[in-house]
Amino acid sequence: MTNILVVDDIEANREVLSRRLKGEGFEIIIAEDGLIALDRLKEHAIDLVLLDIQMPNLDGFGVLEQMKSDEKFRHIPVIIVSALDDMDSVVRCIELGADDYLTKPFNKTLLRARVGASLDRKRLHDREEEHRALVEQYNQELEMRVKEQVGEIVSAQHASILAMSKLAESKDPDTGEHLDRMREYCKVISQVLGKLDKFKDIIDKKYIETIHAASPLHDIGKVGIPDPILLKPGKLSDDEWVIMKMHPSIGAETLRTVDKKHPGNALIVMGIEIAECHHERWDGKGYPHGLSGEDIPLAARILALGDVYDALTSKRCYKDAFTHEKSAEIIAEGKGTQFDPDVVDAFLAAQDEFIRIRKEFHDPDESGTHIDGQLKTG
């Protein structure tokens, strides 16, 4: 049923309009002044308003202003009911948002035409709103499905990378929970650095998620190192050490092959940086390229500290596990030489988290390993 609100302070006018509109099959709601009209709008689902201008309490201008400023009512069409000598008022109402006008006395045919045209516009608007709401609902559902599918793909991707890294690590049986600890160390350091003005435009939630997922790739290049060298239980010879130092380049080139086939994956791009540069040093004395300072990718600088901390706090065939305090002291001594000073400061600020992670992801058996150069670093 179509509801039409008739607003007029003169009873005769209301009766004439009501009788003629009821004859057309409309449901009529009456208001004797502007204030009552606003109440009727709140009480009923109104499709059209026939509005007189001159009324007590609140005139037609006031009703229009309130209707058009209210999101719930602004799209309801309004036809102004006016005498022929009141055109200035009609023009003002049109400027305030009225859709049409009728002159007194009412012409039955003109009334039917004006009301029909206004209701057609209202129905068109309502269909557009329904369509817009439906499209928005579809978009939200689609977005939700896409997010779910992306989440599943990302989870599968992360699981595959971790599995691949674990497979590479399995050639070295003494690294235990190293990869899990490295993910957490990198996450913690990144979170601390991300609070600094220097890094706030670099380290965001996405960056932290990416480094957490990519960090297990740091030693994937060791799959290319011969087992007699990788698993040697003693100090490496100079020639063997040259071969061992090839694992960052092997890992990076392996991941670059993936990147060429599937370019633009942030996780693989960061994995390349980490694999290739996690043995570089802040002072330029690292390998394989001898990079220094901020020429070393930030992700690799972060991982390098976590890698050394994990080596220091792990038991090896050539040493017992150092305490956290001793390990922190060694890392602090490397500030500005082996390690990025900002990364060291972040580590020192998050020592409790490092202790927690080391305990949570402890090695079931920390006996025996080979020496990666002079110090095994994961």
C-alpha positions in Angstrom: 0.0 0.0 0.0 1.2 3.5 -0.9 1.1 6.0 2.0 0.5 9.7 1.2 0.9 12.3 4.0 -1.5 15.3 3.5 -0.3 18.3 5.5 -2.7 21.3 5.6 -4.2 23.3 8.4 -7.5 23.8 6.6 -9.8 20.8 7.1 -11.7 21.4 3.8 -8.5 21.1 1.8 -7.5 18.0 3.6 -10.9 16.4 3.0 -10.8 17.2 -0.7 -7.3 15.8 -1.2 -8.0 12.8 0.9 -11.2 11.9 -0.9 -9.7 12.2 -4.4 -6.5 10.3 -3.5 -8.4 7.5 -1.7 -10.3 7.1 -4.9 -7.1 6.4 -6.7 -6.3 3.6 -4.2 -3.9 5.4 -1.9 -3.7 5.2 1.9 -4.0 8.7 3.3 -2.4 10.0 6.5 -3.4 13.4 7.9 -1.4 16.1 9.6 -2.9 19.5 10.7 0.4 21.4 11.0 4.2 21.0 10.4 5.0 19.6 13.8 2.4 16.9 13.5 3.6 16.2 10.0 7.1 15.4 11.4 5.6 13.0 13.9 3.7 11.3 11.2 6.9 10.8 9.2 8.4 9.0 12.2 5.3 6.9 12.8 4.6 5.7 9.2 6.4 4.6 6.1 5.5 7.6 3.9 5.9 7.5 0.1 4.8 11.1 -0.7 4.0 14.3 1.1 1.5 16.9 0.0 2.6 20.0 1.9 0.8 23.3 2.5 3.1 26.3 3.1 1.2 28.6 5.5 0.5 26.7 8.7 0.7 27.4 12.4 3.4 26.0 14.8 5.7 25.0 11.9 5.2 26.1 8.3 6.0 24.3 5.1 9.4 25.8 4.9 10.4 24.4 8.3 9.1 21.0 7.4 11.1 20.9 4.2 14.3 22.0 5.9 14.0 19.3 8.5 13.0 16.6 6.0 15.9 17.4 3.6 18.4 17.5 6.4 17.4 14.1 7.7 18.9 11.1 5.9 15.7 9.0 6.7 13.3 11.5 5.0 15.3 13.4 2.5 14.4 11.1 -0.4 10.6 11.3 0.2 9.1 13.4 -2.6 7.2 16.6 -1.6 4.6 18.3 -3.6 3.8 21.9 -2.4 0.1 22.8 -2.2 -0.2 26.6 -2.9 -2.5 29.3 -4.2 -1.6 30.8 -7.6 -0.7 34.2 -5.9 1.9 32.5 -3.7 4.5 31.7 -6.4 7.4 33.3 -4.6 6.9 30.9 -1.7 6.6 28.0 -4.1 10.0 28.9 -5.7 11.5 29.0 -2.3 10.2 25.6 -1.5 11.6 24.2 -4.7 14.9 25.7 -3.8 14.7 23.9 -0.4 14.2 20.6 -2.1 10.4 20.2 -3.0 9.8 18.1 -6.1 6.7 19.7 -7.5 3.7 21.9 -6.7 -0.1 22.0 -7.0 -2.3 25.0 -7.1 -5.6 25.5 -5.3 -8.3 24.7 -6.1 -7.2 21.2 -7.1 -7.6 19.8 -10.7 -8.3 16.1 -10.5 -6.4 15.2 -13.6 -3.4 17.4 -12.7 -3.4 16.0 -9.2 -3.3 12.4 -10.5 -0.5 13.3 -12.9 1.7 15.1 -10.4 1.2 12.5 -7.7 1.9 9.7 -10.2 5.1 11.3 -11.5 6.4 11.9 -8.0 5.7 8.3 -6.9 7.4 7.0 -10.1 10.5 8.9 -9.1 10.2 7.6 -5.6 9.9 4.0 -6.8 12.9 4.5 -9.1 14.9 5.8 -6.3 13.9 3.0 -4.0 14.9 0.4 -6.7 18.3 2.1 -7.1 18.8 2.1 -3.3 17.9 -1.6 -3.2 20.2 -2.3 -6.1 23.0 -0.3 -4.4 22.5 -2.2 -1.1 22.4 -5.5 -3.0 25.6 -4.7 -4.8 27.3 -3.6 -1.6 26.2 -6.8 0.1 27.6 -8.8 -2.9 30.8 -6.8 -2.7 31.2 -7.5 1.0 30.5 -11.2 0.5 33.0 -11.3 -2.4 35.6 -9.4 -0.3 35.1 -11.8 2.5 35.4 -14.8 0.2 38.5 -13.3 -1.4 40.0 -12.6 2.0 39.3 -16.2 3.1 40.8 -17.6 -0.1 43.8 -15.3 0.1 44.2 -16.3 3.7 44.1 -20.0 2.7 46.7 -19.4 -0.1 49.0 -17.4 2.2 48.7 -20.0 4.9 49.5 -22.7 2.4 52.4 -20.6 1.0 53.8 -20.1 4.5 53.5 -23.8 5.3 55.2 -24.7 2.0 58.1 -22.3 2.7 58.5 -23.6 6.2 58.4 -27.2 5.0 61.0 -26.4 2.3 63.2 -24.7 4.9 62.8 -27.6 7.3 63.7 -30.0 4.5 66.9 -28.0 3.9 67.6 -27.8 7.6 67.1 -31.6 8.0 70.5 -32.1 6.5 71.9 -30.5 9.6 70.3 -32.6 12.5 71.5 -30.4 15.3 69.6 -27.1 14.6 66.5 -28.2 16.5 63.8 -25.5 16.7 66.1 -22.9 15.1 63.7 -21.9 12.4 60.8 -21.4 14.7 62.9 -19.3 17.0 64.3 -17.2 14.1 60.7 -16.3 13.0 59.9 -15.1 16.5 63.2 -13.2 17.0 62.6 -11.3 13.7 59.1 -10.5 14.6 60.0 -9.1 18.0 62.9 -7.0 16.7 60.7 -5.6 13.8 57.9 -4.7 16.2 60.3 -2.7 18.3 61.9 -1.0 15.3 58.5 -0.2 13.8 57.8 2.2 16.7 60.8 4.4 15.8 60.3 7.4 13.5 63.2 6.2 11.4 61.4 2.9 10.5 57.7 3.8 10.8 57.3 4.2 7.0 59.1 0.9 6.4 57.9 -1.5 9.1 54.2 -2.0 9.2 52.0 -5.0 9.9 52.6 -6.4 6.4 56.3 -6.1 6.8 56.3 -7.9 10.1 54.1 -10.7 8.7 56.4 -11.0 5.7 59.7 -11.2 7.7 58.1 -13.7 10.1 57.2 -15.9 7.1 60.4 -15.4 5.1 63.0 -15.8 7.8 63.1 -19.6 7.6 64.5 -19.2 4.1 67.8 -17.7 5.3 69.8 -20.9 5.1 68.0 -22.6 2.3 71.2 -22.4 0.2 72.8 -25.1 2.4 71.0 -27.7 0.3 73.7 -26.9 -2.2 76.6 -27.5 0.2 78.1 -31.1 0.1 77.3 -33.2 3.1 80.9 -33.9 4.0 81.3 -30.1 4.6 77.9 -29.4 5.9 78.0 -32.2 8.4 81.7 -32.1 9.3 82.0 -32.3 13.1 85.1 -30.2 13.4 86.6 -26.9 12.2 86.4 -26.4 8.4 89.5 -26.1 6.3 90.1 -22.9 4.4 89.0 -24.6 1.2 85.9 -26.0 2.9 85.2 -22.6 4.4 85.2 -21.0 0.9 82.5 -23.6 -0.2 80.5 -23.0 3.0 80.4 -19.3 2.3 78.7 -20.0 -1.0 75.4 -20.9 0.7 74.0 -17.3 0.8 74.5 -16.9 -2.9 73.1 -20.4 -3.7 70.0 -19.7 -1.6 69.4 -16.2 -3.2 69.8 -17.6 -6.8 67.4 -20.4 -6.1 64.8 -17.9 -4.9 65.5 -15.5 -7.8 64.5 -18.4 -10.1 61.2 -18.6 -8.3 60.8 -14.8 -8.5 61.4 -14.7 -12.2 58.6 -17.2 -12.8 56.2 -15.6 -10.2 57.4 -12.0 -9.9 56.2 -9.5 -7.3 55.7 -11.9 -4.3 56.9 -9.8 -1.3 57.7 -12.9 0.7 60.1 -14.3 -2.0 61.6 -10.9 -2.5 62.4 -10.6 1.2 63.5 -14.2 1.3 66.1 -13.3 -1.4 67.4 -10.4 0.7 67.6 -12.5 3.9 69.2 -15.6 2.2 71.8 -13.5 0.4 72.8 -10.9 3.0 72.3 -12.5 6.5 76.1 -13.0 6.8 77.0 -9.4 5.8 78.3 -7.2 8.6 77.6 -3.6 9.5 81.3 -2.8 9.1 81.6 -4.4 5.7 83.6 -7.4 6.8 80.9 -10.0 6.1 80.1 -12.1 3.1 79.3 -12.8 0.2 79.5 -9.2 -1.1 81.1 -7.2 1.7 78.1 -4.9 2.0 78.1 -2.4 4.9 75.7 -0.2 6.8 72.3 0.5 5.3 73.4 -1.1 2.0 72.5 -4.3 3.7 68.8 -4.9 3.5 67.0 -4.2 6.8 65.4 -7.7 6.9 68.9 -9.3 6.7 70.3 -7.0 9.4 67.4 -8.0 11.7 67.8 -11.7 11.0 71.6 -11.6 11.4 71.4 -10.6 15.0 68.7 -13.2 15.8 70.9 -15.8 14.0 73.9 -15.1 16.1 71.9 -14.9 19.3 70.5 -18.3 18.6 74.0 -19.8 17.9 75.3 -18.3 21.1 72.5 -19.7 23.3 72.6 -23.1 21.7 74.8 -26.0 22.7 77.3 -27.1 20.0 80.0 -29.8 19.8 82.6 -27.2 20.3 80.9 -25.2 23.1 78.2 -25.2 25.7 75.2 -22.9 25.4 76.0 -19.4 26.6 73.6 -17.8 29.0 71.3 -15.1 27.8 73.4 -12.5 29.8 76.6 -13.6 28.1 75.1 -13.7 24.7 73.6 -10.2 25.1 76.9 -8.9 26.2 78.6 -10.3 23.1 75.9 -8.9 20.8 76.2 -5.5 22.6 79.9 -5.5 21.9 79.2 -6.0 18.2 77.1 -2.9 18.0 78.3 -0.7 15.1 80.7 -3.4 13.9 79.0 -6.7 13.3 75.4 -5.4 13.9 73.2 -2.5 13.0 73.2 -0.3 16.1 69.4 0.2 15.8 68.9 -3.5 15.7 71.1 -4.1 18.7 69.1 -1.4 20.7 65.9 -3.1 19.7 67.2 -6.5 20.9 68.3 -5.0 24.2 64.9 -3.4 24.6 63.2 -6.8 24.0 65.5 -9.1 26.0 62.6 -10.6 28.0 60.9 -11.7 24.8 64.1 -13.3 23.5 64.4 -15.3 26.8 60.7 -16.3 26.5 61.1 -17.4 22.9 64.3 -19.4 23.6 62.5 -21.3 26.4 59.3 -21.8 24.5 61.0 -23.2 21.4 63.8 -25.1 23.2 65.8 -27.9 21.5 65.0 -31.4 22.6 68.6 -32.4 22.1 71.3 -29.7 21.8 74.3 -32.0 21.4 76.8 -31.9 18.5 77.0 -29.9 15.3 79.5 -28.8 12.8 81.2 -25.4 12.8 80.0 -22.9 10.2 83.3 -21.1 9.8 84.5 -20.1 13.3 81.0 -19.9 14.7 78.0 -21.9 13.8 75.2 -19.4 13.0 72.2 -21.5 12.1 
